[in-house]
């Protein structure tokens, strides 16, 4: 989450969620939840839109995953935003804040979306490409309908920029009371949505992002509840996943059920994963630390890495049937590891590129 940190999540010494920056200590559990969340995101990107033939379980598992992995990811993003946000006292301060934050993440969106569009147009001549542009005019979708563009997976960055612009104004409107923003998010969650200009995704995830901001003020309580009742959260979360899995497998996971299911499973996943992070805290999980540091890099480049390896692999043998059991771990691992290596070996050598992709 390059928008908010330099790879590690640190807490201010005071409790309220909107405070000036002070001396900070690293929050290991938040980093680990962030790492787990991005690993789950990569799993969901292994198959874009066309599932492998002869594999009936992956797409239902993806449907279940989408009930909680992006709510969890948005929650953690909001939590980090809450740690680092500083309330503005003038219009100039607000515009300086927006310019700095959006200027850090949106160039990566525009550059990568353009490269993906061009790459897919060229690659379709030599290999199968998921979600390829129908024609050259589809490039405008990058701005007008990001979720429907050739770089649909980057919608998160687009919406994040929208939150940077809108959330400080909402917090100002409610005089710093973040629960007011949570209430707005809860209301917008149920309104009819459109993918135009990312509005649908903005409305869908604002409640999770705002709840993350509010949680800064009650983080000790979240940790305590997640830890003390961890077995309960395990049973509840497993039960919800099993129920959702059954609905998905029987094609009964309707849009309406999914709407309420995302709220239920999404919010239940938060204490479960924070409890899990507490269980592994203090153990040697340097791999999770590395993944947490490169979360934004992985988000930007995991689909490219997956597409490249899949495109090359399917030139020699398809990924249908039993072959998918080789492709799944390979693509999942490459989706996490290759973006890290890309930043370490190339992007990190250039200051500006490093700053907008880490």
Order of alpha helices (4+ residues) and beta strands (2+ residues): beta-beta-alpha-alpha-alpha-alpha-alpha-alpha-alpha-alpha-alpha-alpha-alpha-alpha-alpha-alpha-alpha
